[in-house]
Amino acid sequence: MSSGTDRGRCRDSRNPTGNTTTGPSASDSVGSLLAAIANLIANGLRILSFSDKRQWGPDEHEQVHALEDALDEARKDFQELSPLVNGQLQYEADRTHASLEELRALRDKFHTHIDCLRDWSRSGGPIDPTWVRDTHILQRDLHLAQYRAARRIFASGQESTSRCLGAFLVHRKQRDWATRQVAGVEEGAYQKRYLEELRACNRVGSFQRFGDEDIAFVCDFCDGHLIWEDLDRMPSVRTAHEDATWPAAPAAPVSPTGGNPQWQATGFSHSKHEEKQVVFAPEAIANHIAPHPGDWQARLLCPICEAEAAKPQDQDDEEYVWRPDNIFDDIPAFQEHLEWQHTTTTTIPAPTGNNCILM
């Protein structure tokens, strides 16, 4: 823009009102709103392509790349999420109220953002460098909005599980591994599996430092937070390796002692740098539940109790299914349950070397 006043007006309109919004429509759907947003981004690229490039500097080129990245990621998310919710048609046609409200607001923000570019192309002068930052913020918001829309569709069609879609994807990966029956697994194979588990987790969310001492995982699908308290770094391997064959339970590898499943990982406290046992991150992530409306912390279910509950408890009553109270509010409550109910009686040696990373 040619003046500081104009630039301030565009930045302040990130929460637009009045003529900059198109308003709700009875024909709105997830698909139509995503298409509208994609068209707005494409219009922004078109505006830049037709502008006078003789005075362009790094900011203008960076703005083009930012819009291209936003469009590419939106397209990639749409293609990857559609198969998870029974296909593209169901994803496009979804009219869940929360998803429509979120995408309408996001469409209006993109509308205002592109209007700023249009005004700049008419007025001339250097582009506002802060618009690149705004584009990246909108790109992230669009990524999360698509993930949350897919999670809502997934949740509405599930009767057998209360897992968040992000948890389900990690859990499904673990279940796939559980079907492999491999004899004589070597040390490197376990290390590879642990890294694959963590990569699966990083595809559905992110790890970050939470306060001074804690580590959090934030799920992109439900925005639920899992908090490991007083932890210096997140352990990248379990405390002990499984048996020579892959475990029968997908989310609860069997302990080498032949006892209860091995869910532990060995880390170090941030406050005192003392060794401590924690829940291995993929175990928690694969079994988290979306927070209650208005809450921020994800809940967890116990996969071991869940597996036991699926079995008939009496030979004379094959239809009876035991339903334990196995939903926990946070990681400490989940770990306390595992320590009391699903821990081996034999002491398991900790792994040697530094096996901790912060993802």
Salt bridges, closest charged atoms under 4 A:
ASP28 OD2 - ARG104 NE 2.79
ASP52 OD2 - ARG54 NH2 2.79
GLU68 OE1 - HIS65 ND1 3.50
ASP72 OD1 - ARG75 NH1 3.23
GLU73 OE2 - HIS143 ND1 3.80
ASP77 OD2 - HIS143 ND1 2.75
GLU80 OE2 - LYS76 NZ 3.07
GLU101 OE2 - ARG104 NH1 2.94
GLU102 OE2 - ARG148 NH2 2.41
GLU102 OE1 - ARG152 NH2 3.42
ASP108 OD1 - ARG107 NE 3.49
ASP115 OD2 - HIS111 ND1 3.29
ASP115 OD1 - ARG118 NH1 2.63
ASP119 OD2 - ARG9 NH2 2.95
ASP128 OD2 - ARG11 NH1 2.77
ASP134 OD1 - ARG133 NH2 3.41
GLU187 OE2 - HIS241 NE2 3.15
GLU197 OE2 - ARG238 NH2 3.07
ASP220 OD1 - ARG140 NH2 3.19
ASP220 OD2 - HIS143 NE2 3.32
GLU242 OE2 - ARG193 NH1 3.74
GLU242 OE2 - ARG238 NE 3.54
GLU283 OE2 - ARG238 NH1 2.75
GLU306 OE1 - ARG163 NH2 2.75
GLU308 OE2 - LYS311 NZ 3.32
